[in-house]
Amino acid sequence: MDHTIDQDLELKHISEVDSEKFFISTIKMEVRHSWLNQHHNVNVYETMVFEKDGGKVMYESSLFNRRYTSYDNAVEGHDYVVKNIEKIVKTTRECRAKIL
């Protein structure tokens, strides 16, 4: 059963790929990018993957992110990222190399 966007969520996981640590976080968040007055209190769930540089988590530039409109989709998406982190890291880095 799908829960409403009103349900809070905070999932955290640390994964390792080739001796590098990646921080996977899924939270409920308010979208504050809206420009129109009718868009007050717009909430979504978001999964983000952060790299670590030395001892510092690179929160200012995520490696991956995905948004969801339901709690259940967010939980499912978080689990997908955890299970597929190696593929996500490889694909993201290959794409970045092509465009940067």
N, C-alpha and C positions, 0 to 999 in steps of 0.2 A: 504494500500500500504506500502511495506517495504522500509524504508529509508536506505541509505548507512551508513557504519561505520563512515563516515566523519561527521555526525551530532553530535554535542555536546549534552551532557545530564548530568543533576545533579538533582536527586530526593532525597528528605530527608523526613523522617517520624519518629516520636517517638510513640512507642506503649507501652502499659502496660499489663503485665501478672502477676496476683497474687501480685500486688503492686510493682513489679519490672519493671523498665523502660528498653526498648530495642531501640537502634537506628538503623534504617534501611536506608541504603544509596545505591543509584544506580548511577554510574558515567561511563563516557567514560574514558578509561585509555590505556596508551601505555604498551605493554608487553615487558619487558626488560629481560626476562628470555631466550630469543632465543640465540642459540649458533652459528648459521651459519650466514655468511655475507649477505645472501639473505633475511634475516628476519629483515630488517630495517623498522622502523615505523609500526609495527604490533599493531593494536588497537583492543580492545574488550570493551564491556560494562560489568560491574560487579556489582552485588548486594551483599552487606555484611550486616550482623546483628552483632551489638556490644552490649555486656552487660555493665552495669554500676556498679562499685564497689565503694560504698560510693558516693562521688561527682565526681568521675573520670570515664570517658568513657574508656573502655579497648580496645583501637585501636590496640594494639599489638597482640591480640588473638581474632579473630572473632568467633562467635558462629556458623555462617552459611555463606557460600558464593556460588554464582553461576555466571557463565559467559555466555555471549551471543554474537553472531556475528552480530546482527542487532538491530537497534534502537527500532523497534516495539516489538521485542521479549523481550528487556530489560524493556520497559515500562510495558508490560504484566507480566513479571516476578516480577517486583517490586510490582505491584498491588497484585499478588498472595501471595507474602511474607507478605504484610501488612494484607491481609484478613486471612491468615493462621498462624500468628505468634505464637499463643498458641500451635498449633500442632507441629510447627517447633522447638520451645523451648523444649517441652516435649520429642520429638523424639530424638533430638540432645543430650540432657542430658542423656537419657536412653542409647543411643549408647556409649557415652563417658564413662559412668559408667561401661559398659561391657569390654571396651578395656583398661582402665587405671588402 
